[in-house]
């Protein structure tokens, strides 16, 4: 019986050495995109409650997957406020705390959804373009994060992750997917008396025809052109301040989160970005 137990122990040791024969250094501050699996409403949830969530995309380091997509993530409600100030009542903050590496060890995280709009939201790869969305959070009567919302977090500290030798190296050249265009709403310029949304747009390609909103909530619309307020070019890149009348958009908005796609009219297939806005109607 002892010989059998010893044999099993030796086999287990050898198997583990074969299955995880190398390690990859997972650095601190490695970004992890996280997808929420449930709707979160400020009015229905309390501080400290956990939120169902998972890793959105494989976390890759040195061409090896160190955290697999679909892995559960511990997300908690850090803060929730239900108050009424000038018609703006709810605030919501989520924090990501922990997930699991491919070798089973716990990976501590920090970051998440911040009511000040510090987080970034992401959409999945579409038409070969990786789209990063700055999260614009405007307090409303009912602060809501719908199912499928994506927040980002970062690894707290560095780790040595054991990697299976059978895991294939990722050798796909993704340099063509580098972000060519960014856009953000100038949230600090918004108040109850604002008539325009102001956008800061940065483009590697520039545009003779300008920029326009081409989709609202994933539905194509007749392009709403943005008025160019100012523009400057530096080292082949274009940075411009553009605006659009708020009333042109809000009549198409629904309550809660709304997605607005801004496209380069000279080359919409190459440069298009989506911004998520939460606004009280």
Wavefront OBJ file of the C-alpha trace (Angstrom):
o trace
v 0.000 0.000 0.000
v 2.863 2.361 0.880
v 4.543 1.601 -2.450
v 1.313 2.473 -4.295
v 1.031 5.781 -2.435
v 4.676 6.588 -3.156
v 4.184 5.750 -6.832
v 1.125 7.993 -7.032
v 3.039 10.826 -5.371
v 5.974 10.447 -7.780
v 3.624 10.290 -10.778
v 1.805 13.397 -9.570
v 5.091 15.263 -9.148
v 6.327 14.214 -12.593
v 2.951 15.076 -14.176
v 2.960 18.546 -12.637
v 6.510 19.129 -13.848
v 5.491 18.099 -17.366
v 2.209 20.029 -17.381
v 3.813 23.206 -16.000
v 7.415 23.032 -17.120
v 8.058 26.774 -17.445
v 7.041 30.030 -15.786
v 6.126 33.463 -17.080
v 6.602 36.630 -15.076
v 3.258 38.430 -14.827
v 4.164 42.042 -13.985
v 2.377 44.431 -11.685
v -0.157 46.778 -13.304
v -0.982 44.352 -16.109
v -4.391 45.357 -17.466
v -7.264 42.870 -17.205
v -10.581 43.528 -18.946
v -13.591 42.303 -16.975
v -17.155 41.702 -18.177
v -20.112 42.036 -15.812
v -22.515 39.088 -15.908
v -25.351 40.821 -14.103
v -27.055 44.191 -14.146
v -26.027 46.479 -11.311
v -28.444 49.181 -10.130
v -27.543 51.619 -7.393
v -31.060 51.487 -5.999
v -31.020 47.669 -5.663
v -27.542 46.958 -4.311
v -25.577 47.598 -1.132
v -21.938 48.339 -0.410
v -19.962 45.112 -0.047
v -22.204 43.045 -2.317
v -20.405 40.841 -4.856
v -21.123 41.140 -8.577
v -20.884 38.216 -11.013
v -18.063 38.903 -13.468
v -15.477 37.155 -15.626
v -12.267 37.908 -17.506
v -13.245 39.158 -20.974
v -10.094 38.364 -22.984
v -7.067 36.143 -22.425
v -4.371 37.988 -20.492
v -1.187 37.341 -22.444
v 2.409 37.886 -21.349
v 5.422 36.945 -23.463
v 3.060 35.269 -25.945
v 1.663 32.977 -23.269
v -1.810 33.076 -21.728
v -1.465 33.641 -18.001
v -5.155 34.278 -17.232
v -7.787 32.673 -19.457
v -10.891 34.429 -20.716
v -13.994 33.333 -18.855
v -12.183 33.031 -15.525
v -14.312 34.251 -12.613
v -13.400 37.596 -11.057
v -14.241 38.779 -7.553
v -15.947 42.156 -7.990
v -17.528 44.027 -5.107
v -19.588 47.185 -4.720
v -17.136 49.642 -3.162
v -19.561 52.510 -2.753
v -23.164 53.303 -3.519
v -24.977 56.527 -2.729
v -28.660 57.214 -3.120
v -29.071 60.943 -2.737
v -30.827 63.813 -4.452
v -28.785 66.817 -5.473
v -30.055 68.992 -8.333
v -31.891 66.013 -9.777
v -28.787 63.836 -9.754
v -29.350 61.081 -7.257
v -27.267 57.940 -7.600
v -23.560 57.166 -7.546
v -21.987 53.768 -8.013
v -18.461 52.400 -7.705
v -17.247 48.829 -8.305
v -13.885 47.337 -7.409
v -12.162 44.270 -8.879
v -10.218 42.315 -6.259
v -9.132 38.845 -7.381
v -9.036 36.318 -10.211
v -7.150 33.090 -10.948
v -4.125 32.354 -13.162
v -3.861 29.311 -15.426
v -1.808 27.484 -12.773
v -4.510 27.979 -10.144
v -2.879 30.676 -8.049
v -4.884 33.692 -6.939
v -4.078 36.979 -8.663
v -4.941 40.120 -6.719
v -6.383 43.055 -8.649
v -7.179 46.701 -8.163
v -9.259 49.172 -10.133
v -12.720 48.913 -11.649
v -15.612 51.246 -12.284
v -15.268 54.697 -10.755
v -18.089 57.195 -10.581
v -15.677 59.953 -11.631
v -15.237 58.245 -15.014
v -11.635 57.148 -14.507
v -12.205 53.661 -15.858
v -12.173 52.631 -19.479
v -14.797 50.453 -21.076
v -14.053 48.151 -23.979
v -15.989 46.555 -26.788
v -15.014 43.268 -28.387
v -12.960 43.159 -31.556
v -15.224 44.148 -34.427
v -14.218 44.323 -38.081
v -10.617 43.825 -37.048
v -10.494 47.001 -34.946
v -9.928 46.990 -31.201
v -12.103 49.762 -29.778
v -11.392 51.305 -26.374
v -14.149 53.414 -24.880
v -13.495 56.136 -22.336
v -16.317 55.739 -19.819
v -18.322 58.920 -19.468
v -20.402 58.771 -16.294
v -23.042 61.429 -15.701
v -24.953 60.928 -12.489
v -28.598 60.122 -13.039
v -31.685 59.142 -11.121
v -30.834 55.469 -11.393
v -27.140 54.642 -11.841
v -27.118 51.431 -13.877
v -24.423 49.137 -15.275
v -26.077 46.713 -17.713
v -25.084 43.098 -18.292
v -22.061 43.005 -20.594
v -20.521 46.239 -19.301
v -16.739 45.988 -19.360
v -14.458 47.521 -16.766
v -10.713 47.329 -16.472
v -8.518 46.402 -13.550
v -4.794 45.850 -12.993
v -2.689 43.216 -11.295
v -1.635 44.163 -7.772
v 1.967 43.033 -7.555
v 3.931 40.657 -9.788
v 3.598 36.863 -10.064
v 5.438 33.868 -11.461
v 2.817 31.887 -13.390
v 3.504 28.263 -14.310
v 2.731 27.647 -17.976
v 2.090 24.355 -19.750
v 4.648 23.554 -22.433
v 1.772 22.381 -24.607
v 0.329 25.914 -24.683
v 1.045 27.310 -28.164
v 2.892 30.560 -28.476
v 0.870 33.387 -29.957
v 2.772 34.614 -32.983
v 0.062 36.590 -34.736
v 1.176 40.074 -35.732
v -1.447 42.441 -34.344
v 0.397 45.693 -34.996
v -2.184 46.701 -37.586
v -4.790 46.832 -34.798
v -3.039 49.630 -32.939
v -5.476 52.326 -31.971
v -5.485 54.956 -34.725
v -8.158 57.244 -33.330
v -9.346 58.302 -29.901
v -12.292 60.425 -28.827
v -13.670 61.595 -25.523
v -16.468 63.763 -24.263
v -15.174 66.762 -22.346
v -17.139 65.885 -19.265
v -15.834 68.827 -17.236
v -17.493 71.211 -19.702
v -20.963 69.701 -19.186
v -23.527 71.273 -16.886
v -27.295 71.667 -16.688
v -27.186 74.629 -19.089
v -24.925 73.108 -21.756
v -26.248 73.105 -25.315
v -23.431 71.105 -26.898
v -21.468 67.944 -26.334
v -17.794 68.737 -26.874
v -15.460 66.012 -28.132
v -11.682 65.898 -28.140
v -10.689 63.752 -31.145
v -7.192 62.549 -31.990
v -6.608 60.975 -35.394
v -3.541 59.484 -37.034
v -5.102 59.787 -40.488
v -6.736 63.208 -40.359
v -9.909 63.893 -42.308
v -10.730 66.267 -45.130
v -14.448 65.506 -44.745
v -14.483 65.795 -40.966
v -16.025 63.548 -38.329
v -19.603 62.537 -37.613
v -21.756 60.433 -35.340
v -22.811 57.475 -37.463
v -24.449 55.135 -34.929
v -26.425 55.467 -31.724
v -26.923 52.340 -29.637
v -25.525 50.171 -32.461
v -28.177 51.434 -34.905
v -26.946 53.201 -38.030
v -28.268 56.725 -38.476
v -27.913 59.481 -41.017
v -24.508 60.943 -40.087
v -24.687 63.853 -37.673
v -21.644 65.929 -38.528
v -19.559 67.396 -35.733
v -18.729 71.089 -35.987
v -14.996 71.700 -35.959
v -14.190 74.266 -33.257
v -10.401 74.114 -33.419
v -7.741 71.910 -34.958
v -4.003 71.423 -34.726
v -1.561 69.055 -36.371
v 1.655 67.765 -34.926
v 4.001 65.136 -36.354
v 1.402 63.952 -38.862
v -1.345 63.555 -36.256
v -4.503 65.618 -35.967
v -6.091 66.792 -32.725
v -9.360 68.660 -32.904
v -12.096 69.994 -30.701
v -15.545 69.307 -32.163
v -19.087 69.753 -30.920
v -22.663 68.728 -31.624
v -26.001 70.009 -30.351
v -27.165 67.931 -27.395
v -30.772 68.048 -28.562
v -29.796 66.271 -31.793
v -28.732 63.261 -29.744
v -30.996 63.094 -26.705
v -34.102 62.591 -28.808
v -32.492 59.325 -29.938
v -31.200 58.385 -26.478
v -32.765 55.843 -24.156
v -32.629 55.995 -20.386
v -29.338 54.796 -18.939
v -26.302 53.961 -21.046
v -26.116 55.034 -24.677
v -23.423 54.145 -27.222
v -22.365 56.817 -29.705
v -20.085 55.938 -32.620
v -17.856 58.665 -34.072
v -16.404 57.992 -37.524
v -13.825 59.598 -39.762
v -15.913 60.522 -42.825
v -12.859 60.339 -45.076
v -12.053 56.799 -43.954
v -14.787 55.328 -41.722
v -13.567 51.733 -42.084
v -10.137 52.613 -40.708
v -11.142 55.064 -37.988
v -14.277 54.631 -35.926
v -14.678 54.717 -32.171
v -17.552 54.313 -29.760
v -18.171 56.247 -26.554
v -20.546 55.103 -23.849
v -22.596 57.849 -22.170
v -24.855 57.567 -19.148
v -27.169 60.562 -18.997
v -30.394 61.444 -17.214
v -33.280 62.178 -19.556
l 1 2 3 4 5 6 7 8 9 10 11 12 13 14 15 16 17 18 19 20 21 22 23 24 25 26 27 28 29 30 31 32 33 34 35 36 37 38 39 40 41 42 43 44 45 46 47 48 49 50 51 52 53 54 55 56 57 58 59 60 61 62 63 64 65 66 67 68 69 70 71 72 73 74 75 76 77 78 79 80 81 82 83 84 85 86 87 88 89 90 91 92 93 94 95 96 97 98 99 100 101 102 103 104 105 106 107 108 109 110 111 112 113 114 115 116 117 118 119 120 121 122 123 124 125 126 127 128 129 130 131 132 133 134 135 136 137 138 139 140 141 142 143 144 145 146 147 148 149 150 151 152 153 154 155 156 157 158 159 160 161 162 163 164 165 166 167 168 169 170 171 172 173 174 175 176 177 178 179 180 181 182 183 184 185 186 187 188 189 190 191 192 193 194 195 196 197 198 199 200 201 202 203 204 205 206 207 208 209 210 211 212 213 214 215 216 217 218 219 220 221 222 223 224 225 226 227 228 229 230 231 232 233 234 235 236 237 238 239 240 241 242 243 244 245 246 247 248 249 250 251 252 253 254 255 256 257 258 259 260 261 262 263 264 265 266 267 268 269 270 271 272 273 274 275 276 277 278 279 280 281
